[in-house]
Amino acid sequence: MSDNGCGAPVGGVALADVDAGNQAVIQGVVRRGGAPLSGAYARLLNSSDDFVGEVATGEEGTFRFFAADGEWKVRVLASQGFTAEYAITAETGKVIDLHVDA
């Protein structure tokens, strides 16, 4: 259990040189004013808008999900009322990189 108040694990994954191998990877970094934003939340939703998972960004502002092939949405929530949503098509062996300016 995390201590960030919501139960989401804190992110902070290193994004460079990830090998998707036999998985589909959806990852990204959240920034505000050019600096990494920790404490933002990235939520993974399936094609029916059902909640699948959530992670909080760490000091580097990063998050990562491993997903099945298909249509997904990533919803990013941050302080100051920021919300953004991104439609993603995940494919095995591919890495999707999102860059979010909150």
ABEGO torsion letter per residue (X at the ends): XBAAGAGBBBBGBBABGBBAEABBBBBBBBBBGGBBBBGBBBBBBBAAGBBABBBBBBAAGBBBBBBBBEBBBBBBBBBGGBBBBBBBBBBBGBBBBBBBBX
